[in-house]
C-alpha cells in the first residue's frame, strides 16, 4: 500500500481510505462486531485512513476495529454543528465514543456554498481553537460543490478538503467535472490535504470499476480516495487495485454481488422531507410517494435520516 503526506497536516495516510458510511445505519446497518471486522480487514491490509461522520453512526465500529490494533490509524470525522456549543458536543462525542484523546481530522460536513461556510463559522472557530489546544490535529471541510472547494483556497485556516470526484461527475452540485478538477487542483496547490469521495458515484459506476479507479488514481492532486466498503471481498478488491495487482474474476463477482440501491418502502407518506434533504435533486414526490432518479442519486443514504417513517434505506 502506498502512503502519502496529507497536505501540510503532518499526517501520513494510505492512498486508499476506508469509507465507513456504508457499514452504518444509513446503509448496511451492520452490527458493531460485523462492521469492525470489515474495518479491521482493511487495517491489516495496510489501509490506515478511515473516513466517518457523526451522522454515520459508526464510531463504535471504528473503536472496536482499532481495539488491539498495533498500527497507527488516521480517522477523519465531520459534524453539521453551527454553534460553538453544538461543535463542543460533537467533538466530545467523537473523542469519547472513538476513545481518542486527540482527533486526527475534524470537518464541517457537506458544505454547499460560501454562505454555508459563513453560517458554520462559529463551529469552525471552535474546531480551530481545539486545534490550537492540541485536541484536533487538522481541520477540514467536506463538500459536493465546486464553490466550496474554491472558497477554501482563500481560507488558510483550513487544512483538509474532502470533495466529490468521479469520472462522470455524478453528484457534483454546481458545475462540471472539469470545473471541479480545476478547483481541487487549486486547493492542492494551496497546500490543502485532498482526499476525495464517491469515485464510483455511490455505486452507480461499479460496472466501470477499473475505468473509474484508474481515473482517480491518475489525479496527481488527490492524496487519498475514500471508498465505501462493506465486505472483506470489497476490501481485498480495492487493495489489489490500489497496489496495481491483478484482481481475480471470482473476487470481482463476489464484490459486485453487494451492489446497492435506494429502496423506498410502501408505507412512505409522501411528506417530502427526503426531497428537501437531498442535495442532489434526486428525489421527487410522485402520486403521493417519494421516487428516486438513479441518474442523480449517489446512494449516500442521507435522505433516510430525514424520513420520519423510516421508509427509506440503502440495500
C-alpha positions in Angstrom: 0.0 0.0 0.0 1.3 3.5 -0.9 1.3 6.2 1.8 1.4 9.9 1.3 1.6 13.1 3.4 -1.9 14.6 3.6 -1.1 18.2 2.6 0.6 20.1 5.4 -1.2 18.2 8.2 1.8 16.1 9.2 -0.5 13.0 8.8 0.8 10.2 6.6 -2.2 8.3 5.1 -2.8 5.4 2.8 -3.9 6.2 -0.8 -7.0 4.1 -0.1 -9.3 5.5 2.6 -11.9 3.3 4.2 -15.3 5.0 3.9 -17.3 4.0 6.9 -20.7 5.4 5.8 -21.8 2.1 4.2 -21.4 -0.1 7.2 -23.6 2.1 9.4 -27.4 2.5 10.0 -27.8 4.8 6.9 -26.9 1.9 4.7 -25.9 -1.7 5.6 -26.7 -1.3 9.3 -24.0 -3.8 10.3 -23.6 -4.7 14.0 -20.6 -3.2 15.7 -18.9 -6.6 15.5 -19.6 -7.1 11.8 -18.6 -3.6 10.8 -15.4 -3.7 13.0 -14.4 -6.9 11.2 -14.5 -5.3 7.8 -12.6 -2.2 9.0 -10.0 -4.5 10.7 -9.6 -6.4 7.5 -8.7 -3.2 5.8 -6.3 -2.1 8.5 -4.5 -5.4 8.3 -4.0 -4.9 4.6 -2.4 -1.6 5.1 -5.3 0.8 4.9 -4.6 3.3 7.7 -7.1 6.0 6.9 -10.8 5.9 7.9 -13.5 8.4 7.0 -16.6 8.8 9.1 -19.0 11.4 10.4 -21.3 11.9 13.4 -24.3 11.3 11.2 -22.9 7.9 10.0 -23.3 6.2 13.5 -20.0 4.2 13.1 -17.8 5.5 15.9 -18.3 2.3 17.9 -17.5 0.1 14.9 -14.2 2.1 14.4 -13.3 1.9 18.1 -13.9 -1.8 18.1 -11.8 -2.3 15.0 -8.9 -0.4 16.5 -9.0 -2.3 19.8 -5.7 -4.2 20.0 -4.5 -3.0 16.6 -0.8 -2.2 16.9 -0.5 0.2 14.0 -1.3 3.9 13.6 -4.7 4.7 12.1 -5.8 8.2 11.0 -9.5 8.9 11.5 -11.4 11.8 9.8 -14.8 12.8 11.1 -17.4 15.5 10.5 -20.3 17.4 12.0 -23.2 19.6 10.9 -22.8 21.8 14.0 -23.5 25.5 13.6 -22.8 26.8 17.1 -19.8 26.6 19.4 -22.0 24.6 21.9 -23.0 22.1 19.3 -19.5 21.8 18.0 -18.2 21.2 21.5 -20.8 18.4 21.9 -19.8 16.9 18.6 -16.1 16.9 19.4 -16.6 15.4 22.8 -18.9 12.7 21.4 -16.2 11.8 18.9 -13.4 11.8 21.5 -15.4 9.7 23.9 -17.0 7.2 21.5 -13.9 6.7 19.4 -11.8 6.6 22.6 -9.4 9.1 21.2 -7.8 12.0 23.2 -6.7 13.7 20.0 -8.9 13.7 16.9 -6.9 13.5 13.7 -9.2 15.4 11.4 -12.5 17.2 12.2 -14.5 18.7 9.4 -17.6 20.8 8.6 -19.9 18.3 7.0 -21.4 18.7 3.5 -20.9 22.4 2.9 -22.8 23.8 0.0 -21.8 27.4 -0.6 -19.7 30.3 0.7 -22.8 31.3 2.7 -23.0 27.9 4.3 -19.3 28.2 5.3 -20.2 31.6 6.8 -23.2 30.2 8.7 -21.0 27.5 10.2 -18.2 29.9 11.2 -18.9 29.7 14.9 -18.5 25.9 14.8 -15.4 26.3 12.7 -13.8 28.7 15.2 -14.4 26.1 17.9 -12.6 23.4 15.9 -9.7 25.8 15.2 -9.4 26.6 18.9 -9.4 22.8 19.6 -6.6 22.5 17.1 -4.6 25.2 18.9 -5.1 23.3 22.2 -3.9 20.1 20.5 -7.1 18.1 20.8 -7.7 18.2 17.0 -4.7 17.8 14.6 -6.3 19.1 11.4 -9.5 21.0 10.5 -11.3 20.5 7.2 -14.4 20.8 5.0 -16.4 18.1 3.1 -18.4 19.1 0.0 -20.0 18.1 -3.2 -19.8 21.6 -4.6 -17.1 23.5 -6.6 -17.8 26.8 -5.0 -16.8 25.5 -1.6 -13.5 24.0 -2.9 -12.7 27.4 -4.4 -13.6 29.2 -1.2 -11.4 27.0 0.9 -8.4 28.2 -1.3 -9.0 31.6 0.3 -9.1 30.1 3.9 -5.6 29.4 5.1 -7.0 28.1 8.4 -8.5 25.0 6.6 -6.1 22.1 6.4 -8.1 19.4 4.6 -10.7 19.3 1.8 -12.9 16.3 1.1 -14.5 16.8 -2.3 -16.6 14.6 -4.6 -14.7 13.4 -7.6 -15.6 10.7 -10.1 -15.1 10.2 -13.8 -18.7 11.1 -14.7 -19.1 14.0 -12.3 -22.2 12.3 -10.7 -23.2 14.2 -7.6 -21.4 17.5 -8.3 -23.9 20.1 -7.2 -23.0 23.2 -9.0 -20.9 22.6 -12.2 -19.0 20.3 -14.4 -16.3 17.7 -13.7 -13.7 19.9 -15.4 -14.6 22.8 -13.1 -14.4 20.5 -10.0 -11.0 19.2 -11.1 -9.7 22.8 -11.6 -10.9 23.7 -8.1 -9.4 20.6 -6.5 -6.1 21.2 -8.2 -6.0 24.8 -7.0 -6.7 23.6 -3.4 -3.9 21.1 -3.7 -1.6 23.8 -4.9 -2.6 25.9 -1.9 -1.3 23.2 0.3 -4.6 21.6 1.3 -4.7 17.9 2.1 -7.1 16.4 -0.5 -9.0 13.2 -0.1 -11.8 12.6 -2.5 -15.1 10.8 -2.2 -17.5 8.7 -4.3 -15.2 7.5 -7.1 -17.9 5.1 -8.1 -20.7 7.6 -7.8 -22.2 5.9 -4.8 -22.1 2.5 -6.6 -23.7 3.7 -9.8 -20.5 3.3 -11.7 -19.5 -0.1 -10.4 -19.8 -1.7 -13.8 -16.9 0.7 -14.9 -14.9 -0.1 -11.8 -11.4 -0.2 -13.5 -12.0 2.9 -15.6 -13.3 4.8 -12.5 -10.4 3.8 -10.3 -7.8 4.4 -12.9 -9.2 7.9 -13.3 -9.0 9.0 -9.7 -5.7 7.2 -9.1 -4.3 9.1 -12.0 -5.1 12.5 -10.5 -1.8 13.9 -9.1 -3.6 16.4 -6.9 -5.6 13.9 -4.9 -3.7 12.4 -1.9 -6.2 9.7 -0.9 -9.5 8.3 -2.1 -12.3 7.3 0.2 -14.3 4.3 -0.9 -17.2 2.7 1.0 -16.5 -0.9 1.8 -18.9 -3.3 3.5 -17.3 -6.7 3.0 -13.9 -8.4 3.1 -14.2 -9.0 -0.6 -14.6 -5.3 -1.4 -11.6 -4.5 0.8 -9.4 -7.1 -0.9 -10.5 -6.0 -4.4 -9.8 -2.3 -3.7 -6.4 -3.0 -2.0 -5.4 -5.1 -5.0 -6.4 -2.3 -7.4 -4.6 0.4 -5.4 -1.5 -1.8 -5.3 -1.6 -2.3 -9.0 -2.1 -6.0 -8.8 -4.5 -8.2 -10.8 -8.0 -8.8 -9.4 -9.3 -12.3 -9.8 -12.6 -12.5 -11.6 -14.1 -14.5 -8.7 -13.3 -11.6 -6.4 -14.9 -9.1 -8.8 -18.1 -11.2 -8.9 -18.2 -11.5 -5.1 -17.8 -7.8 -4.6 -20.4 -7.0 -7.3 -23.0 -9.1 -5.6 -23.2 -6.4 -3.0 -24.3 -3.7 -5.4 -26.6 -1.2 -3.6 -29.8 0.6 -4.5 -32.2 3.1 -2.8 -35.3 1.3 -1.6 -38.4 3.3 -0.6 -41.0 1.2 1.3 -44.7 1.1 0.5 -45.6 3.0 3.7 -43.9 6.2 2.5 -46.3 9.0 3.4 -45.0 11.4 0.7 -44.2 14.2 3.3 -41.4 15.5 1.1 -38.8 15.8 3.9 -36.4 13.5 2.0 -36.8 15.7 -1.1 -35.7 18.7 0.9 -32.8 16.8 2.4 -31.4 15.5 -0.9 -28.8 18.0 -2.2 -28.5 16.0 -5.5 -32.1 16.8 -6.6 -32.6 13.0 -7.0 -35.9 12.7 -5.1 -39.4 13.8 -6.1 -42.9 13.1 -4.9 -44.9 11.2 -7.5 -48.5 10.2 -6.8 -48.0 10.8 -3.1 -44.8 8.7 -2.7 -41.1 9.5 -2.9 -39.3 8.3 -6.0 -35.6 8.4 -6.9 -33.8 9.3 -10.1 -31.0 6.7 -10.4 -29.1 9.0 -12.7 -28.8 11.6 -9.9 -28.8 9.5 -6.7 -25.3 8.9 -5.2 -26.6 6.4 -2.7 -25.4 8.5 0.3 -28.4 7.5 2.4 -28.7 11.0 3.9 -32.4 11.1 2.9 -33.1 8.1 5.2 -32.0 10.2 8.2 -34.7 12.8 7.3 -37.6 10.3 6.9 -39.9 10.3 9.9 -41.5 7.0 8.8 -38.2 5.1 8.4 -39.3 4.2 4.9 -36.0 4.7 3.0 -33.0 2.5 3.1 -29.9 1.5 1.1 -30.0 -2.2 0.3 
